[in-house]
């Protein structure tokens, strides 16, 4: 393997690791936790006054607030990683769980005030650079392949769920079986109580 081939191998390997990391974040963190919180924040009526305040804020002050909140979210991410590396798994998970709503609020603030924040040339350049890399990940062959596998797996799991748990899904099926089991247990205890009472009366 010559230097060019070795360089290409390293680049492809790093790209694959980044793509897989991005997919894991998208599937496990964003879609499951962050996105629902983000959608919930967007729908809160109580934030209407905060929206007006943010939109009417001086752009430099707005930038400072955005960077401050983003810094808190990133610091929590690094702290979570620090805990995990040092063997404090549960502490790391707890800190990262706290980071998710902070990050979701940061996304909300950026989405709300994007036009004003993009008036800063350096921030616009950084944003476009990051988005270009994300587009590259999304359009890379490995991302397309893994996403196709995930979609196929989801379809298979949904098919199995419909087959074994019906249209209402696993949780509803568990609740239904629990209610049936609960009523069965209650009836058993009633019968046992009546039987014990009769034995007692016969004596």
PyMOL commands that set and color helices and strands:
alter all, ss='L'
color gray80, all
select helices_A, chain A and resi 3-43+45-55+59-85+89-117+121-138+141-165+169-202
alter helices_A, ss='H'
color red, helices_A
deselect
rebuild
show_as cartoon
